[in-house]
Amino acid sequence: METQARALELTSTLTCPLCGHVESETMPTDACQWFYDCKGCGGVLKPKPGDCCVFCSYGTVPCPPVQQGDGCCS
């Protein structure tokens, strides 16, 4: 059975749960992003319990390791 590699999406749109500000950001491929400063209200976003990064919690696209099926970043 042939496996087809899937291209990673590296841009995710974050929505701040504090103020609703929406911002598209490029995700790092070599590390998790545990904190994000909202450009709308200045609040600091942190991952929800059970999520590995802010993109998995508040983004439209999960982080690259999760997309690849490798699970959360370490």
N, C-alpha and C positions, 0 to 999 in steps of 0.2 A: 504494500500500500504506500503510495507516494504522499509525502507531507508537503504541503505548500506553505512557505513562510509568509506570514502576514506582516505588512508594513506597520510600524508603530506610528501612532498619532502622538506628536510631541507638543501640540498646542491644546490647552484645556481652558475653558472659560470658568473662572471662579465667581461664585456669588456669595457675598458677605452675608452671614446670617444675622449680623447686627444691624446693618443699614440697607441691605439689598443692592449695594453697588456691584456692578458686573465688570469684570476685567479679564481679557484674554492674556494668558501667560504661557511661555515656553517652559516645559517641564525639564528638570535635569534628568539625564539618563544614567548618571553614576552615583546618585545619592537621593535619599528621601528629603522632602522639604517639610519639616515639622512645624515651622512657623511661617506666617505670611502677614505682612502689614497691609491692611486694607487701604487702598488709595482714596477711598471715599470718606471713611470716618476715622481712620488711623488705628482702629482696633487690631489686636493681634489674634489671628486665627490659629487654632491648634487643631490637630486631628481629633475626630470624635472617637470615643472608646471603641476599640476593635479595628480602627483604620490605621494604616501605616503613615499616611501623610495628608496634607491639606487638600491635595488634588483628589484623593480617593474620597474625602469627606465632602468637599464643596465644589468640585469641578465637574465638568460635563464629560470628561474622559479620565479614567483611572491612570495612575502612574505607569511608566514603561514596564517595571518588573511584573506588575499585576496583569498588564496587557499580554505579556509573554507567558503568563501562566506560572511564573516563578514565585508567586505569593508576595507578601510584603517585603519591603527592603529591610535589611538588617543594619 
